Each structure stands twice: as structure tokens, then as C-alpha cells.
């Protein structure tokens, strides 16, 4: 198969650490021929690594469309509110598209994107990467093989981990829903997608509760300053100290996401001048730090999802309760237990977690996308995480946020979808 060419919009962490390295590792499969990125250092570094011609190195995503279609695929890694327009333009031009989740923070735009992919007969794959990981695909196979009988309840917990919480959702890019997306969409649409996929039937109703419990001004300790590095009296005792997180851990762990200069001087400068040095109680964040979602499905089955940023670990834990068996698993451990009621058997199923931070799913997802592009003309499959497959989990996320803001009122998904289509 010939090497597919690609345009990358956004050379942030996903572009730099997932898609770029894939092309380096498998140059016969994927070749980047253009990049659009507003940060000059990221832009030039990506262009240098992938030997991109100067005329195809752009400082804005808009410039990437000025010469028409210049590659086979487009990979869109811009911020949440910059997904819709470039994705629509790409589909109209005939690109196959890989789009970072969420599709859009606007429910109508998500519906439009799904319809556009079908209209233009192009792949629009949403990066619900966990479906591709051995852990979750192993659980899915057990369900499909009938090991559990009929599913009664799925309970899934996402432990965000306090480091990730404060870096991304208190100090970082996804801290404010008005600028990006609500937490349930920005972070947890992965989990809602997993539940929707494992259940494999329409979700009918959703209710949700959650709030910003801790990371707000009234919880600041006495003596706290606007920045951790400004002589804060509580810094040494604070679990969320930016000094501890960025200066006292290996620089390539968290600091690489906030500054290009990983010298001590460069990190200190970023703490003094950038958003990541701020006190977690003095930020402009408004997304929740904990939330629960209850879901009802067409058969009468139900699911419960818990998201918490107030945890030590960042693992996901799942329990699936069926009429013939049960599954309990921990993604970080890379294994799950299958319990068969009729025989009393307890079987541990181990899944490889080698690879990336998504349990090995990232590389498998890119590979699957490229294979589907190659065979699309003769077998136009939309893929495992197409916009069509992803739309239900996005609708669940939107319904969850609406319910949360209305003190847990039950939201009917069909009614919500019909109103959005009618423009009500």
C-alpha cells in the first residue's frame, strides 16, 4: 500500500507526541506534508522533523486550506472550539479526517459533522482511542461472546488524578467551559463512549450531579499568594504546589507541557509568567472537579459513571453486571476478572498495556484509520470510532451537562436530538 500523506492542524501534545512519532516509526504508512501551528517553536520543530516544505508550514489552520486539497488525510488537533469549521472544510474538500475529541462543544455542530461525513462520503474518525486498547477491546469481546448474558448494569469510574486535574482543568487549557468544553465532554466523553459501545443499544435518558467543589477562592489556605513562587506561606504543605509539580519532578513529566525551555531557569520563568504557576485557588476555572452520571438504555439496562479529579491515581475501573456473568477490571493493571455464574469460574484475563498512555490504543487507532482510508473506495466502512458511532456518547455528554445545571433533572435523549434538528 502506498504511503498516505497528511496535514496536521495543531502541533500540541497530541500532534507532537502521538501522530508525529507514528509517522517517524512507520514512514511507509504516513507522511506529513503540511503543518499548521500558531506556536513558532512547535511549528518549526515539527516541520524540521518531518522535512515539510516551507510553503506548507502555516501559522494558522486557515492558511492550510488556501491551496485546496494537498494531501490524503487531515488530522485536526486544534482546541475544542476550533474543531468544527476546519473539519467541515476538510470534508468538503475531500479529505478523510481524524478529529480529536470532542467533535465540538456545540451539540448542533456535532450533528452537522456526522451528517457532513455521510454527505461527502469521507471518513470522519473521532479519537475515542480507548476502544482500540487491548483492555477495553478484550472486555468487548467477552460481551460479544456471550460471557455475561444480558447486561444489567455498567459502573465505570474515571479517576482523573489530582496532578492531571490541576494541570489541565484548573490551570490549563480546559479549565473554563466558556473557552473550551464542560469537563464531562472535554475529559469524560472517552468514558461515555466506552459505556455506549459496551452497552451497544440506544441510551434513552440521563441525569447528572456535579460541581466545582474544591478549586475555588474560598478554599485558599491562609497566606496563599496568586502564584506559588511568590513566597506563598502554604506552598510546602500544599498538595497542588506548582513548584512541587513542575520544578521538583523530572522536567519531561509535566513541565514539557507548559514550556519549551526545560532548564531550571526556563521552568521558573514559566511559573512566574505563565498560567501554570498560578495558585489553584486563584485561577479562572469553572469546570467541575467531580461528577456522576446515570444512564438508562432501551432494554431497561442502566449505567453509572463517576468522574473525580480528587484522586491519587489516574486509572479507570469498571464493573459490568450481567445475567450470566460479571466483569471487574482496572485499566492501569491491564487485566480484568471474568466471573461465570453457572460454573463458579473466576478467570483473569491479562491485556498488554505496552505503548502509550491510553493502554496501547493510540498506535492501534492511527493504524486502523490509515487502513480504512486505503480500502474506503471499495469498502466504505466508517470505522470503529466514526462520527456516527461517536454521536450518541456526545449526546449523552450534552444531556449530562444540561441535567447537572438543572439540579439533576432527567433529560430524554430523543427529545433533545429532535429539538436540535428542528432548531428549537
Secondary structure, 3 states (H helix, E strand, C coil): CCCEEEEEECCCHHHHHHHHHHHHHCCCCEEEEEEECCCHHHHHHHHHHHCCCHHHEECCHHHHHCCCCCCCEEEECCCHHHCHHHHHHHHHHCCEEEECCCCCCCHHHHHHHHHHHHHCCCCEEECCHHHHCHHHHHHHHHHHCCCCCCEEEEEEEEECCHHHHHHHHHCCCCCCCCCCCCHHHHCCHHHHHHHHHHHCCCEEEEEEEEECCCCCHHHCCCCCCCECCCCCCCHHHCCCCHHHHHHCCCCCCCHHHCCCCCCHHHHHHHHHHCHHHECCCCCCCCCCCEEEEEEEECCCCEEEEEEECCCCCCCEEEEEEECCEEEEEECCCCEEEEEECCCCCEEEEECCCCCCCCCCHHHHHHHHHHHHHHCCCCCCCCCCCEHHHHHHHHHHHHHHHHHHHCCCCCEEHHHHHHHHHHCC
